[in-house]
Amino acid sequence: MTSTRTPEPVPHPDGPSLQDRYLPDLPCFGCGPANPRGLRLRSFAPDAGGPVVAAFTPWPEHDNGLGFLNGGIIATVLDCHSAAAVVHAAHENGWPAEPGVPLPYVTAGLDVRYRRPAPLAATLGLVAEVRDASYDEITAHVRLEHDGKVRAEAEATWKRWRPRPA
């Protein structure tokens, strides 16, 4: 099924999203501001040192066939939301991308746990917290919530992206 929906970035009272601020030209399907056909997840860091938050409203095309949000879409938004927390931590620590690569870190692992079905026709919350950060590796815990309950969560491991010869 081809999606006919092209989401527009949702304005936020706290200004631009982390994606808009750090990676405005990123074409990532999940969080890239430069992908007009993608999910265009927008993450925010409202409190210094606090968790990174976002809201995600699924599309009808994200149905798992049983009326709930598809697990692959869940994994995508968990990965992309953890990316926002990781890139934000990298910038806060003065660890920009190395010359020749577009991002300071890339996903090295994503251990997703599905806790309960996520509704398809609701706005869901995302929360990400950096657990450990060094120049070479950052780990984050990220969760998808609705109605006060965790629907899915993941431990995300991000490794420093270094240029490699072709």
Secondary structure as UniProt FT lines:
FT   TURN            13..14
FT   HELIX           18..22
FT   TURN            24..25
FT   TURN            29..31
FT   TURN            33..34
FT   TURN            36..37
FT   STRAND          43..44
FT   TURN            48..49
FT   STRAND          52..56
FT   HELIX           60..62
FT   STRAND          68..69
FT   HELIX           71..92
FT   TURN            93..94
FT   TURN            99..100
FT   STRAND          105..114
FT   STRAND          124..133
FT   STRAND          137..146
FT   TURN            147..148
FT   STRAND          149..160
//
